[in-house]
């Protein structure tokens, strides 16, 4: 399976969990729909077309953490929309401060496989030449990111058994997860596939080692990509 691998990192990141709108908190990594948006930005696709051009229904995505998860909170000054019909800075309190949870120095390795051939070719050419059409970000527009190309590789099936996985682990793809003492694991529900009209097609549970360590699992669905073993969404 043809796979393009690249790394993305920045000083801060925020991937909002949809069930925490009042005081936004973040996933520790970009969920697959967010990765699709990052690829769309690199390739120069509009927000209404990138899902179709990439092939949202067949593209396979895996994400590896390259640095331990570090969180901090900061207040953002937003326009106070209460009683502010035209969103203008008027009245006694034109702004409201909302505490956001951010990731500090996030870095990830992204694996994109089985996307449309035109997108794969375009993405590969742009990354090889260290170019992007739109500026990539890690969630919010303020969270600017840099991208580096790792290569075009072949994802090969791995024999079933106990395997150390370098990527985030979709729980449904592992019949057994071996948790090691002293490590920091988190499990939560994420959107895995999102339609072009931004309706979520599929949710799933994932397991993440927030220390960016490999996770040993029992699985029949692992792939070897340039050395590391990953599980694709």
NUDRENMAR-465425 format. One line per 4 residues: number of its first residue (from 1); their letters; for each residue x, y, z of C-alpha. Coordinates in nm, 4 decimals, decimal comma. Example, Ala and Ser with C-alpha at 12.3 -4.5 7.8 and 13.67 -1.06 7.14 Angstrom:
<sites>
1	AS	1,2300:-0,4500:0,7800; 1,3670:-0,1060:0,7140
</sites>
This chain:
<sites>
1	XXXX	0,0000:0,0000:0,0000; 0,1556:0,3276:-0,1148; 0,2168:0,5570:0,1822; 0,3472:0,9121:0,2157
5	XXXX	0,5142:0,9903:0,5464; 0,5831:1,3383:0,6807; 0,6404:1,5075:1,0142; 0,4672:1,8160:1,1487
9	XXXX	0,5577:2,0160:1,4576; 0,5119:2,3552:1,6188; 0,5385:2,5523:1,9399; 0,1724:2,5082:2,0351
13	XXXX	-0,1249:2,3033:1,9202; -0,4943:2,2660:1,9951; -0,7259:1,9931:1,8616; -1,0549:2,0708:2,0275
17	XXXX	-1,2676:1,8003:2,1808; -1,6229:1,8691:2,0590; -1,7858:1,7935:2,3948; -1,6022:2,0750:2,5791
21	XXXX	-1,7140:2,4014:2,4114; -1,7148:2,6330:2,7158; -1,3551:2,5815:2,8301; -1,1966:2,4079:2,5290
25	XXXX	-0,9686:2,1109:2,5949; -0,7558:1,9316:2,3386; -0,6871:1,5836:2,2080; -0,3169:1,4947:2,2417
29	XXXX	-0,2865:1,4348:1,8655; -0,4691:1,5406:1,5461; -0,7638:1,3065:1,4730; -0,7929:1,1739:1,1152
33	XXXX	-1,0328:1,4503:0,9928; -0,7810:1,7091:1,1180; -0,5021:1,5300:0,9317; -0,7165:1,5474:0,6184
37	XXXX	-0,7413:1,9233:0,6701; -0,3622:1,9499:0,7108; -0,3097:1,7568:0,3863; -0,5684:1,9784:0,2154
41	XXXX	-0,3831:2,2912:0,3310; -0,0493:2,1590:0,2024; -0,2047:2,0738:-0,1352; -0,4046:2,3982:-0,1621
45	XXXX	-0,7526:2,2466:-0,1556; -1,0458:2,4568:-0,0349; -1,2302:2,3680:0,2843; -1,5333:2,2515:0,0854
49	XXXX	-1,3379:2,0263:-0,1508; -1,0412:1,8724:0,0284; -1,2307:1,5722:0,1659; -1,3470:1,4636:-0,1797
53	XXXX	-1,0126:1,5343:-0,3477; -0,8186:1,3355:-0,0883; -1,0755:1,0544:-0,0832; -1,2213:1,0660:0,2681
57	XXXX	-1,3982:0,7313:0,2278; -1,0904:0,5258:0,1372; -0,7824:0,7133:0,2639; -0,5957:0,5452:0,5514
61	XXXX	-0,4263:0,7549:0,8203; -0,1918:0,6748:1,1078; -0,0412:0,9204:1,3574; 0,2652:0,8749:1,5797
65	XXXX	0,3641:1,1029:1,8663; 0,7255:1,2176:1,8386; 0,7367:1,4020:2,1710; 0,5712:1,3505:2,5106
69	XXXX	0,2391:1,5258:2,5614; 0,2731:1,8543:2,7544; -0,0331:2,0683:2,8274; -0,0809:2,4229:2,9523
73	XXXX	-0,3705:2,6657:2,9820; -0,3931:3,0193:2,8508; -0,6758:3,2704:2,8312; -0,7802:3,3893:2,4850
77	XXXX	-0,9565:3,7232:2,4454; -1,2608:3,6586:2,2265; -1,5340:3,8942:2,1099; -1,8245:3,8876:2,3539
81	XXXX	-2,1259:3,7989:2,1366; -2,3904:3,8293:2,4129; -2,6300:4,1008:2,3039; -2,3789:4,2001:2,0357
85	XXXX	-2,5815:4,1652:1,7188; -2,3105:4,2643:1,4737; -2,0104:4,1254:1,6682; -1,8636:4,4728:1,7074
89	XXXX	-1,6428:4,5800:1,9955; -1,9066:4,7896:2,1696; -2,0469:4,8142:2,5216; -1,8818:4,7908:2,8606
93	XXXX	-1,7334:4,4419:2,8064; -1,6641:4,4007:2,4339; -1,4366:4,1015:2,4953; -1,4564:3,7881:2,7039
97	XXXX	-1,1605:3,5769:2,8167; -1,1896:3,1992:2,7718; -0,9308:2,9550:2,9157; -0,8003:2,7193:2,6436
101	XXXX	-0,5959:2,4058:2,6906; -0,2941:2,3926:2,4562; -0,0228:2,1413:2,3729; 0,3366:2,2586:2,4173
105	XXXX	0,5953:2,1690:2,1509; 0,3797:1,9021:1,9814; 0,5393:1,6892:1,7080; 0,3889:1,4060:1,5023
109	XXXX	0,4685:1,1677:1,2210; 0,1807:1,1355:0,9775; 0,1199:0,8362:0,7508; -0,1212:0,8833:0,4587
113	XXXX	-0,2084:0,5798:0,2475; -0,4628:0,4811:-0,0149; -0,5663:0,8398:-0,0938; -0,6488:0,9510:-0,4492
117	XXXX	-0,3478:0,9169:-0,6798; -0,3600:1,2820:-0,7885; -0,3464:1,3963:-0,4256; -0,0689:1,1510:-0,3400
121	XXXX	0,1413:1,2757:-0,6334; 0,0758:1,6411:-0,5518; 0,1489:1,5979:-0,1816; 0,4699:1,4107:-0,2556
125	XXXX	0,5940:1,6759:-0,5010; 0,5186:1,9642:-0,2636; 0,6803:1,7992:0,0371; 0,9893:1,6994:-0,1618
129	XXXX	1,0362:2,0650:-0,2579; 0,9666:2,1873:0,0960; 0,6567:2,3775:-0,0168; 0,2956:2,4152:0,0972
133	XXXX	0,0174:2,6088:-0,0742; -0,1515:2,7246:0,2475; 0,0234:2,7605:0,5810; -0,0286:2,4414:0,7838
137	XXXX	-0,1334:2,4670:1,1461; -0,1813:2,2365:1,4426; -0,5519:2,2851:1,4930; -0,6152:2,6562:1,5402
141	XXXX	-0,4935:2,9087:1,2835; -0,2687:3,0654:1,5496; -0,0844:2,7352:1,5997; 0,1539:2,7596:1,3043
145	XXXX	0,3452:2,4471:1,2078; 0,6433:2,3343:1,0036; 0,6341:2,0249:0,7849; 0,9198:1,7970:0,6782
149	XXXX	0,9115:1,5122:0,4275; 1,0163:1,1645:0,5439; 0,9576:0,9779:0,2205; 0,7244:0,7719:0,0060
153	XXXX	0,7135:0,4178:0,1391; 0,5280:0,0904:0,1083; 0,3025:-0,0241:0,3919; 0,3428:-0,4010:0,4280
157	XXXX	0,1232:-0,6397:0,6245; 0,2748:-0,7766:0,9439; 0,2153:-1,1306:1,0687; -0,0431:-1,1488:1,3500
161	XXXX	0,0841:-1,1583:1,7050; 0,2263:-0,9368:1,9779; 0,3582:-0,6226:1,8079; 0,4994:-0,2953:1,9368
165	XXXX	0,2997:-0,0197:1,7702; 0,4564:0,3224:1,7160; 0,1285:0,4969:1,6307; -0,1905:0,5791:1,8149
169	XXXX	-0,3832:0,2535:1,8685; -0,7472:0,2274:1,7526; -0,8909:0,0074:2,0272; -1,1088:-0,2003:1,7947
173	XXXX	-0,7988:-0,3143:1,6019; -0,6271:-0,4662:1,9071; -0,7591:-0,7816:2,0681; -0,5277:-0,7185:2,3659
177	XXXX	-0,3357:-0,4113:2,4861; -0,0436:-0,4670:2,7242; -0,0218:-0,1725:2,9631; 0,3184:-0,1277:3,1264
181	XXXX	0,3511:0,0149:3,4783; 0,4929:0,3634:3,5147; 0,3624:0,4853:3,1804; 0,0891:0,7409:3,1147
185	XXXX	-0,1912:0,6071:2,8959; -0,5101:0,7834:2,7929; -0,8173:0,6436:2,6212; -1,0858:0,8529:2,4583
189	XXXX	-1,3336:0,8707:2,1729; -1,2454:1,0554:1,8521; -1,4044:1,1197:1,5118; -1,2384:0,8769:1,2685
193	XXXX	-1,4159:0,9630:0,9429; -1,5935:1,2840:0,8497; -1,8028:1,3405:0,5374; -1,7471:1,6448:0,3122
197	XXXX	-2,0508:1,8145:0,4709; -1,8675:1,7838:0,8073; -2,0974:1,5149:0,9455; -1,9050:1,2498:1,1360
201	XXXX	-1,9383:0,9128:0,9657; -1,7613:0,7104:1,2344; -1,6371:0,7509:1,5915; -1,3886:0,5198:1,7599
205	XXXX	-1,1939:0,4686:2,0819; -0,8160:0,5096:2,0794; -0,5335:0,4443:2,3251; -0,2343:0,6799:2,3443
209	XXXX	0,0896:0,6551:2,5401; 0,1418:1,0209:2,6309; 0,5124:0,9607:2,6833; 0,5424:0,8905:2,3071
213	XXXX	0,6445:0,5297:2,3746; 0,5482:0,2277:2,1684; 0,2435:0,0277:2,2792; 0,2530:-0,3522:2,2726
217	XXXX	-0,0690:-0,5034:2,1402; -0,2094:-0,8273:2,0063; -0,3369:-0,7541:1,6542; -0,3830:-0,8907:1,3042
221	XXXX	-0,4024:-0,5483:1,1357; -0,0570:-0,3935:1,1796; 0,1538:-0,2567:0,8941; 0,5286:-0,2035:0,8704
225	XXXX	0,6141:0,1336:0,7135; 0,9832:0,2058:0,6766; 1,0646:0,0180:0,9969; 0,8001:0,1238:1,2527
229	XXXX	0,4794:-0,0742:1,2935; 0,1563:0,1277:1,2769; -0,2196:0,0824:1,2844; -0,4196:0,2775:1,0270
233	X	-0,7603:0,4353:1,0854
</sites>
